[in-house]
Amino acid sequence: MKQSVLQIHPSDNVLVALADLPKGMIIEWNGDTIELKDNIPAKHKLTLHELNAGDPVHMYGVLVGKAQVTIVKGGLLTTENLKHAADPYDYRGVKYSWHSPDVSKFEGRTFNGYRRSDGRVGTANYWLFIPTVFCENRNLDVIREALVNELGYGVTDKYKRYTHLLAEAVKKGDDLGSISFAPSGEVSQERLFPNVDGIKFLNHDGGCGGIRQDSTVLGKLLAAYANHPNVGGVTILSLGCQHLQTKELLEGIKELNPGFDKPLLVFEQQQSVSESQLISDAIRTTFEGLQQINRLEREPASLDKLCVGVKCGGSDGFSGISANPAVGYCSDLLAALGAKVLLAEFPELCGAEQEMIDRSVDETTARKFMRLMQSYDALAHQSGSGFFMNPSPGNIRDGLITDAIKSAGAAKKGGTSPVVDVLDYTEPAVRPGLSLVCTPGNDVEATTGKAASGATLILFTTGLGTPTGNPVCPTIKLSTNSALAKRMPDIIDIDTGPIITGEKSIEQMGEEILEYCIKAASGEVIPSAVRLNQDDFIPWKRGVSL
């Protein structure tokens, strides 16, 4: 018979419902009988024994909250009877011992990527348009409209056809309800430059105004994107008078990579004769650059050249049971193969800090993590907030009722390998293995930061469905449950729901995820976020963002 509840860790004093469980149902658990005192929705938690006000609640083997009132045995945990709590943490000098997984089936495997002159290997070959300031966003939009569909990278033709049909119906006085949308009728466009995987645009709202530190951080972020291994060439558009000067951005690129040799085009509007000249010159010279990077071809590269970011968004009560642990096992496989893995979202490591500290390779790494966590949390409290306010209404509705519950499950994406490095926002990943990257939990701000640190693929788990991607880093979506995969098949690439039903193990799913990564890195499969041009980009201004 299919299991109806799960105890994640032997020390946990709650069970997770794997299906909707009715009030009055009797559960036999480790020789004990539990009568459900409430209806327990799937993904939510019930108590193993009675809890009094102030009693701790443990999940994943860690403190995740404290009871606010008496909660009867078999009762439902809610935001009314449970509040966030997490254990204090400190450096303990633990000598971490890691038992790496068996990677024999992946040893000697390769992916087909784009080799860069600095030795890194991209999983894609993009041309990137960068504005130094928000004043240039409209020019980027004009150029996007001119280039993307014409060169075979657009996904909007089906919507244009639909709009045309609706307009014709209005002219004729027909009922709009009779006009159906038919995405199956879309025609695949042939690319003019087959070895260029896309033309991407980093529209943003920064570069001027605000404080100078915002522009400085933005400059580092944009420099990291220009230097990204998935980027083959860059066009920079500048106004001229903004805080983030072109000279500063170019210096940032050279500081990151003194041997930077990609095609790099710069246009400054206040030095141009007219807007039309600026745009036409940018388009023409970009065409010349596209011809140049189109001569690059994919070549075999060993798996240690991969840099994979792991992220969760629109999380649910199954995230820490299915998709995140499966991604974590894939992370361990990658670490054992000498690849880089990036785990970010510091507000979603609240409650998991001690584990990350104990897994750190040395005291310097551990204390850098502690400093970034403490300063981030302190900033949040100064603004009248805190990490405890991280869970969204959707998270809470689907069982993640405290930040520590959410965080303990979110941390599973990082697997069990040692923490080899801790990176502040925009710092590049340079060490093989697992690195922690300081970003908000906000989906787009986090993926934007992972790509800046060098992620060439992102594994993004979701239980509720999140249409998020990144301009330069192919983003692979994994559902925590099969119902979501069936309901939103256009955005989900991998369904980890079979873990919940017991059809597959975490290890089996983790290996399947790595196989998909190899194909995506080689251009053999196109993740849904890439196919749909979900190119989300939001710079973090280092303010309070959870």
C-alpha positions as CSV (number, residue, x, y, z in Angstrom):
1,M,0.0,0.0,0.0
2,K,1.2,3.5,-0.8
3,Q,2.7,5.3,2.2
4,S,0.5,8.2,3.4
5,V,3.0,10.0,5.7
6,L,6.7,10.5,6.0
7,Q,9.1,11.1,8.8
8,I,12.0,12.9,7.1
9,H,14.6,12.4,10.0
10,P,14.4,10.0,12.9
11,S,14.5,12.8,15.4
12,D,11.6,14.7,13.9
13,N,8.5,15.0,16.0
14,V,6.2,15.7,13.0
15,L,5.1,13.7,10.0
16,V,4.5,15.0,6.4
17,A,1.3,14.1,4.7
18,L,2.0,12.6,1.3
19,A,-1.7,12.8,0.3
20,D,-4.9,14.5,1.7
21,L,-5.7,12.8,5.0
22,P,-9.2,13.1,6.5
23,K,-9.9,14.0,10.1
24,G,-10.5,10.8,12.2
25,M,-8.2,8.7,10.1
26,I,-6.0,6.3,12.1
27,I,-2.3,6.1,11.3
28,E,-0.1,3.3,12.7
29,W,3.4,4.7,13.2
30,N,6.3,2.8,14.8
31,G,4.0,0.8,17.0
32,D,1.9,3.9,18.0
33,T,-1.6,4.8,16.9
34,I,-2.3,8.4,15.8
35,E,-5.9,9.6,15.3
36,L,-5.9,12.7,13.1
37,K,-7.6,15.6,14.9
38,D,-7.8,17.7,11.8
39,N,-8.0,17.3,8.0
40,I,-4.4,17.2,6.9
41,P,-3.8,18.5,3.4
42,A,-1.1,16.9,1.3
43,K,2.4,18.5,2.0
44,H,1.3,19.7,5.5
45,K,2.5,18.4,8.8
46,L,0.9,16.6,11.8
47,T,2.2,16.1,15.3
48,L,3.5,12.7,16.5
49,H,2.6,13.6,20.1
50,E,1.0,16.5,22.0
51,L,3.0,19.7,22.1
52,N,2.7,22.4,24.7
53,A,3.3,26.2,24.2
54,G,7.1,26.7,23.8
55,D,7.9,23.1,22.8
56,P,10.3,22.8,19.9
57,V,9.3,21.3,16.5
58,H,12.0,19.4,14.6
59,M,12.1,18.6,10.9
60,Y,15.0,17.4,8.8
61,G,16.6,16.8,12.2
62,V,16.8,20.5,13.1
63,L,14.7,23.1,15.0
64,V,12.2,24.7,12.6
65,G,9.7,26.3,15.0
66,K,8.1,26.4,18.5
67,A,4.5,25.7,19.4
68,Q,2.6,28.8,20.4
69,V,-0.3,27.0,22.0
70,T,-1.1,23.4,23.0
71,I,-1.2,21.2,19.8
72,V,-2.9,17.9,20.3
73,K,-1.4,14.6,19.0
74,G,-2.4,14.2,15.4
75,G,-3.1,17.9,15.0
76,L,-2.3,20.1,12.0
77,L,0.6,22.5,12.2
78,T,-0.5,26.0,11.1
79,T,0.9,29.6,11.1
80,E,-1.4,30.2,14.1
81,N,0.0,27.4,16.4
82,L,3.6,27.4,15.2
83,K,6.2,30.2,14.8
84,H,9.6,30.2,13.2
85,A,12.6,29.3,15.4
86,A,16.1,28.2,14.6
87,D,19.1,27.1,16.7
88,P,22.0,29.5,17.2
89,Y,25.2,28.6,15.2
90,D,28.9,29.1,15.6
91,Y,32.2,27.8,14.2
92,R,33.0,24.5,16.0
93,G,36.1,23.3,14.2
94,V,34.4,20.1,12.9
95,K,36.5,17.9,10.6
96,Y,33.9,17.1,8.0
97,S,34.1,13.6,6.4
98,W,32.3,13.2,3.0
99,H,31.4,9.9,1.5
100,S,31.2,10.8,-2.2
101,P,28.7,9.0,-4.5
102,D,29.7,6.4,-7.1
103,V,30.4,8.3,-10.3
104,S,31.8,5.5,-12.4
105,K,29.1,5.7,-15.0
106,F,29.9,9.4,-15.6
107,E,33.7,9.2,-15.6
108,G,35.1,10.0,-19.0
109,R,31.8,11.5,-20.2
110,T,31.8,14.8,-22.0
111,F,29.4,17.5,-23.2
112,N,29.7,19.6,-26.4
113,G,30.3,23.2,-25.4
114,Y,31.9,26.4,-26.6
115,R,35.6,26.7,-25.5
116,R,36.7,30.2,-24.5
117,S,40.3,31.5,-24.6
118,D,40.5,31.5,-20.8
119,G,39.9,27.8,-20.6
120,R,36.2,27.9,-19.5
121,V,33.5,26.2,-21.6
122,G,30.1,27.6,-22.3
123,T,26.9,25.6,-22.7
124,A,25.6,28.2,-25.1
125,N,26.9,31.0,-27.4
126,Y,24.9,34.2,-27.0
127,W,25.3,37.8,-28.2
128,L,24.6,40.1,-25.3
129,F,23.3,43.7,-25.3
130,I,24.1,45.6,-22.1
131,P,22.8,49.1,-21.2
132,T,24.9,51.0,-18.7
133,V,21.8,52.9,-17.6
134,F,18.0,52.6,-17.7
135,C,17.8,55.5,-20.2
136,E,19.0,53.1,-22.9
137,N,16.3,50.5,-22.3
138,R,14.0,51.8,-25.0
139,N,16.8,51.7,-27.6
140,L,17.4,48.1,-26.5
141,D,13.7,47.3,-27.0
142,V,13.8,48.8,-30.5
143,I,16.9,46.7,-31.4
144,R,15.3,43.6,-29.9
145,E,12.2,44.1,-32.1
146,A,14.4,44.6,-35.2
147,L,16.7,41.6,-34.6
148,V,15.2,38.7,-32.6
149,N,12.3,37.6,-34.9
150,E,14.1,38.5,-38.1
151,L,17.1,36.3,-37.2
152,G,15.0,33.3,-36.0
153,Y,15.1,33.7,-32.2
154,G,11.5,34.9,-31.6
155,V,8.6,33.2,-29.9
156,T,6.0,35.9,-30.4
157,D,4.8,35.1,-33.9
158,K,2.0,32.9,-32.5
159,Y,0.7,35.7,-30.3
160,K,0.9,38.2,-33.2
161,R,-1.2,35.9,-35.3
162,Y,-3.7,35.5,-32.5
163,T,-3.9,39.3,-32.0
164,H,-4.4,39.7,-35.7
165,L,-7.4,37.3,-35.6
166,L,-8.9,39.1,-32.7
167,A,-8.5,42.4,-34.5
168,E,-10.2,41.1,-37.6
169,A,-13.0,39.7,-35.4
170,V,-13.6,43.2,-33.9
171,K,-13.7,44.8,-37.3
172,K,-16.3,42.2,-38.4
173,G,-18.3,42.4,-35.2
174,D,-17.7,38.7,-34.5
175,D,-17.7,37.2,-31.0
176,L,-14.2,37.2,-29.6
177,G,-14.9,34.0,-27.7
178,S,-15.1,32.2,-31.0
179,I,-11.4,33.0,-31.8
180,S,-9.3,30.2,-30.3
181,F,-5.6,30.3,-29.6
182,A,-3.7,27.6,-31.5
183,P,0.0,27.4,-30.3
184,S,0.4,24.2,-32.3
185,G,0.3,26.3,-35.5
186,E,3.5,28.1,-34.8
187,V,6.2,27.7,-37.4
188,S,9.8,27.0,-36.5
189,Q,12.2,29.7,-37.8
190,E,15.5,28.9,-39.3
191,R,18.4,30.8,-37.7
192,L,20.6,33.0,-39.9
193,F,23.5,32.2,-37.5
194,P,23.1,28.6,-36.5
195,N,26.0,28.6,-34.0
196,V,24.6,31.6,-32.2
197,D,22.1,30.4,-29.6
198,G,20.4,33.7,-29.0
199,I,20.6,37.5,-28.8
200,K,20.0,38.6,-25.3
201,F,19.2,42.0,-23.6
202,L,19.9,43.0,-20.0
203,N,17.3,45.7,-19.5
204,H,17.5,47.1,-16.0
205,D,16.5,50.1,-13.9
206,G,19.9,51.1,-12.6
207,G,23.1,52.9,-13.6
208,C,22.1,56.4,-12.3
209,G,20.1,57.9,-9.5
210,G,20.0,56.0,-6.2
211,I,23.4,55.8,-4.5
212,R,26.8,55.5,-6.1
213,Q,27.3,52.1,-4.4
214,D,24.3,50.7,-6.4
215,S,26.0,51.7,-9.7
216,T,29.3,50.2,-8.6
217,V,27.6,46.9,-7.8
218,L,25.7,47.0,-11.1
219,G,29.0,47.6,-12.9
220,K,30.5,44.5,-11.4
221,L,27.3,42.5,-12.3
222,L,27.3,43.6,-15.9
223,A,31.1,43.0,-16.2
224,A,30.5,39.4,-14.9
225,Y,27.8,38.9,-17.6
226,A,30.0,40.2,-20.4
227,N,32.7,37.8,-19.2
228,H,30.3,34.9,-18.9
229,P,31.4,31.7,-20.7
230,N,28.0,31.5,-22.4
231,V,28.5,34.9,-24.0
232,G,30.3,35.1,-27.3
233,G,30.1,38.9,-27.9
234,V,28.8,42.1,-26.4
235,T,27.2,45.4,-27.5
236,I,27.2,48.1,-24.8
237,L,24.8,51.1,-25.1
238,S,25.5,54.1,-22.9
239,L,23.9,57.5,-22.6
240,G,27.0,59.3,-21.4
241,C,26.2,61.3,-18.3
242,Q,25.1,58.4,-16.0
243,H,26.8,57.3,-12.7
244,L,27.9,54.0,-14.3
245,Q,30.4,55.2,-16.8
246,T,31.4,53.1,-19.8
247,K,35.1,53.4,-18.8
248,E,34.3,51.9,-15.4
249,L,32.4,49.0,-16.9
250,L,35.2,48.3,-19.4
251,E,37.8,48.4,-16.5
252,G,35.6,46.0,-14.6
253,I,35.6,43.5,-17.5
254,K,39.4,43.7,-17.8
255,E,39.8,43.3,-14.0
256,L,37.8,40.1,-14.2
257,N,39.6,38.8,-17.3
258,P,42.8,40.6,-18.4
259,G,42.8,38.4,-21.5
260,F,39.2,39.3,-22.5
261,D,39.1,38.9,-26.3
262,K,35.4,38.7,-27.3
263,P,34.0,41.1,-29.8
264,L,33.0,44.2,-27.8
265,L,31.1,47.1,-29.3
266,V,30.4,50.4,-27.5
267,F,27.9,53.1,-28.4
268,E,27.4,56.3,-26.5
269,Q,24.2,58.2,-27.4
270,Q,25.3,61.7,-26.3
271,Q,28.2,61.4,-28.8
272,S,26.0,60.3,-31.7
273,V,24.5,62.4,-34.4
274,S,21.0,61.0,-33.9
275,E,19.1,58.2,-32.2
276,S,18.5,56.5,-35.6
277,Q,22.2,56.6,-36.4
278,L,23.0,55.1,-33.0
279,I,20.6,52.2,-33.5
280,S,21.4,51.5,-37.1
281,D,25.2,51.5,-36.4
282,A,24.6,49.2,-33.4
283,I,22.6,46.8,-35.5
284,R,25.1,46.8,-38.4
285,T,28.2,46.3,-36.3
286,T,26.5,43.7,-34.2
287,F,25.8,41.8,-37.4
288,E,29.5,41.8,-38.1
289,G,30.1,40.4,-34.6
290,L,27.5,37.8,-35.0
291,Q,29.2,36.6,-38.2
292,Q,32.4,36.3,-36.1
293,I,31.1,34.3,-33.2
294,N,29.0,32.1,-35.6
295,R,32.3,30.6,-36.7
296,L,32.6,29.0,-33.3
297,E,31.5,25.4,-33.0
298,R,30.7,23.1,-30.1
299,E,33.6,20.8,-29.0
300,P,33.7,17.9,-26.5
301,A,34.6,19.0,-22.9
302,S,34.9,17.0,-19.7
303,L,32.2,17.3,-17.1
304,D,34.5,19.2,-14.7
305,K,34.0,22.2,-17.0
306,L,30.4,22.5,-15.9
307,C,29.3,25.1,-13.4
308,V,25.7,24.4,-12.2
309,G,23.6,26.7,-10.0
310,V,20.8,25.1,-7.9
311,K,17.7,27.1,-7.1
312,C,14.1,26.6,-5.8
313,G,11.2,28.9,-6.4
314,G,7.4,28.6,-5.9
315,S,8.3,25.9,-3.4
316,D,5.9,23.6,-1.7
317,G,5.8,21.0,1.1
318,F,7.3,18.4,-1.2
319,S,10.3,20.5,-2.3
320,G,12.5,19.3,0.5
321,I,11.4,15.6,-0.1
322,S,11.6,15.1,-3.8
323,A,13.1,17.7,-6.2
324,N,15.6,19.4,-3.8
325,P,17.2,16.1,-2.5
326,A,17.3,14.8,-6.1
327,V,19.1,17.9,-7.2
328,G,21.3,17.6,-4.2
329,Y,22.4,14.1,-5.3
330,C,23.1,15.5,-8.7
331,S,25.1,18.2,-7.0
332,D,27.2,15.6,-5.2
333,L,27.8,13.7,-8.5
334,L,29.0,17.0,-10.1
335,A,31.2,17.8,-7.1
336,A,32.8,14.3,-7.2
337,L,33.5,14.8,-10.9
338,G,35.3,18.1,-10.2
339,A,32.6,20.4,-11.5
340,K,31.4,23.6,-9.7
341,V,28.1,23.8,-7.9
342,L,26.5,27.1,-6.7
343,L,24.0,27.2,-3.8
344,A,22.6,30.7,-3.1
345,E,19.5,32.2,-1.4
346,F,21.0,33.1,2.0
347,P,17.6,33.9,3.6
348,E,16.7,30.3,2.7
349,L,19.6,28.9,4.7
350,C,18.2,30.2,7.9
351,G,18.2,27.2,10.3
352,A,20.7,25.3,8.1
353,E,23.6,27.5,9.0
354,Q,25.3,25.1,11.4
355,E,25.3,22.3,8.8
356,M,27.0,24.7,6.2
357,I,29.5,25.8,8.8
358,D,30.4,22.3,9.8
359,R,30.8,21.3,6.1
360,S,33.1,24.2,5.4
361,V,36.7,23.2,4.3
362,D,38.3,25.7,6.7
363,E,37.6,28.4,9.3
364,T,38.1,31.2,6.9
365,T,35.3,29.9,4.6
366,A,33.0,29.2,7.6
367,R,33.5,32.7,9.1
368,K,32.9,34.4,5.8
369,F,29.6,32.6,5.5
370,M,28.7,33.6,9.1
371,R,29.6,37.2,8.5
372,L,27.5,37.5,5.3
373,M,24.5,35.7,7.0
374,Q,24.6,37.9,10.1
375,S,25.0,41.2,8.3
376,Y,22.2,40.3,5.9
377,D,19.9,39.3,8.7
378,A,20.8,42.4,10.7
379,L,20.0,44.6,7.7
380,A,16.6,42.9,7.4
381,H,15.8,43.5,11.1
382,Q,16.8,47.1,10.9
383,S,14.1,47.5,8.3
384,G,11.5,45.8,10.6
385,S,11.7,42.5,8.8
386,G,13.8,39.4,9.1
387,F,14.5,36.0,7.5
388,F,11.5,34.6,9.4
389,M,9.2,36.6,6.9
390,N,10.6,34.9,3.9
391,P,7.9,32.3,3.1
392,S,5.4,33.6,0.6
393,P,1.6,33.1,0.8
394,G,2.0,30.3,-1.8
395,N,4.7,28.6,0.3
396,I,2.5,28.7,3.4
397,R,-0.5,27.5,1.6
398,D,1.4,24.4,0.5
399,G,3.0,23.5,3.8
400,L,6.1,25.7,4.3
401,I,4.8,27.6,7.3
402,T,8.1,28.8,8.8
403,D,11.3,30.0,7.2
404,A,13.3,27.2,8.9
405,I,11.0,24.5,7.4
406,K,11.5,26.1,4.0
407,S,15.2,26.6,4.5
408,A,15.9,23.1,5.8
409,G,14.3,21.7,2.6
410,A,15.9,24.3,0.4
411,A,19.4,23.5,1.6
412,K,19.0,19.9,0.3
413,K,19.8,21.2,-3.2
414,G,23.4,21.6,-2.1
415,G,23.8,17.8,-1.4
416,T,26.3,16.7,1.2
417,S,29.7,17.6,-0.3
418,P,32.1,20.0,1.5
419,V,31.6,23.8,1.2
420,V,34.8,24.8,-0.7
421,D,34.1,28.5,-0.9
422,V,31.7,31.3,0.0
423,L,31.1,34.0,-2.6
424,D,29.7,37.5,-2.0
425,Y,27.4,38.9,-4.7
426,T,29.1,38.9,-8.2
427,E,32.2,37.1,-7.0
428,P,33.3,34.4,-9.5
429,A,33.4,30.8,-8.7
430,V,36.9,29.5,-9.1
431,R,37.1,26.3,-6.9
432,P,35.7,22.9,-8.0
433,G,33.0,21.7,-5.7
434,L,30.1,23.4,-3.7
435,S,30.2,27.2,-3.2
436,L,27.7,29.2,-1.3
437,V,26.7,32.5,-3.1
438,C,25.2,35.4,-1.2
439,T,21.9,36.4,-3.0
440,P,18.3,37.0,-1.9
441,G,15.8,34.2,-2.0
442,N,13.9,36.2,-4.6
443,D,13.8,33.9,-7.7
444,V,15.1,36.3,-10.3
445,E,17.6,38.2,-8.1
446,A,19.0,34.8,-7.1
447,T,19.3,33.4,-10.6
448,T,20.8,36.7,-11.8
449,G,23.5,36.4,-9.1
450,K,24.2,32.7,-9.8
451,A,24.9,33.6,-13.5
452,A,27.2,36.4,-12.4
453,S,29.2,33.9,-10.4
454,G,29.6,31.8,-13.5
455,A,26.8,29.2,-13.6
456,T,26.5,27.8,-17.1
457,L,23.3,25.8,-16.2
458,I,20.7,26.4,-13.5
459,L,18.6,23.6,-11.9
460,F,15.4,25.3,-10.7
461,T,13.0,23.3,-8.6
462,T,9.3,24.3,-8.1
463,G,6.3,22.9,-6.5
464,L,3.8,25.6,-7.5
465,G,5.1,26.5,-11.0
466,T,7.5,29.4,-11.7
467,P,8.0,30.8,-15.3
468,T,11.6,32.1,-14.6
469,G,14.8,31.8,-16.6
470,N,18.0,33.8,-17.2
471,P,19.3,35.6,-20.3
472,V,22.7,33.8,-20.5
473,C,22.3,30.7,-18.4
474,P,19.9,27.9,-19.6
475,T,17.5,27.2,-16.7
476,I,16.1,23.7,-16.2
477,K,12.8,23.4,-14.4
478,L,12.0,20.4,-12.1
479,S,8.6,19.9,-10.6
480,T,8.3,18.5,-7.0
481,N,5.1,16.7,-7.9
482,S,3.6,15.0,-10.9
483,A,0.3,17.0,-10.7
484,L,2.3,20.2,-11.5
485,A,4.2,18.5,-14.3
486,K,0.9,17.5,-15.9
487,R,-0.8,20.9,-15.3
488,M,2.1,23.0,-16.6
489,P,4.0,20.9,-19.1
490,D,5.1,23.9,-21.1
491,I,7.5,25.1,-18.4
492,I,8.5,21.8,-16.7
493,D,11.5,19.8,-18.0
494,I,11.8,17.1,-15.4
495,D,9.2,15.6,-13.1
496,T,10.5,14.3,-9.7
497,G,7.1,13.3,-8.5
498,P,7.9,9.6,-8.8
499,I,10.0,10.0,-5.7
500,I,6.8,10.9,-3.7
501,T,4.9,7.9,-5.1
502,G,7.9,5.6,-4.4
503,E,8.4,4.7,-8.1
504,K,12.0,6.1,-8.1
505,S,14.7,6.8,-5.6
506,I,16.4,10.1,-5.0
507,E,19.6,8.6,-6.3
508,Q,17.9,7.4,-9.6
509,M,16.4,10.8,-10.1
510,G,19.6,12.5,-9.4
511,E,21.4,10.5,-12.1
512,E,18.6,11.3,-14.5
513,I,19.0,15.0,-13.8
514,L,22.7,14.9,-14.5
515,E,22.0,13.1,-17.8
516,Y,19.6,15.9,-18.7
517,C,22.2,18.5,-17.8
518,I,24.7,16.8,-20.2
519,K,22.2,17.0,-23.0
520,A,21.2,20.6,-22.2
521,A,24.9,21.6,-22.0
522,S,25.4,20.1,-25.4
523,G,22.5,21.8,-27.1
524,E,20.8,18.4,-27.6
525,V,17.7,19.4,-25.6
526,I,16.4,23.0,-25.2
527,P,15.0,23.6,-21.7
528,S,11.5,25.2,-21.7
529,A,12.7,28.4,-20.1
530,V,15.1,28.9,-23.1
531,R,12.6,27.9,-25.7
532,L,10.1,30.4,-24.2
533,N,12.7,33.2,-24.0
534,Q,12.1,33.5,-20.2
535,D,15.1,35.9,-19.9
536,D,14.6,37.4,-16.4
537,F,17.2,39.7,-15.1
538,I,17.0,41.8,-11.8
539,P,20.1,43.2,-10.2
540,W,20.2,43.2,-6.4
541,K,20.8,46.6,-4.9
542,R,22.0,45.0,-1.7
543,G,19.0,46.3,0.2
544,V,16.6,44.1,2.1
545,S,15.2,41.5,-0.3
546,L,14.1,38.1,0.9
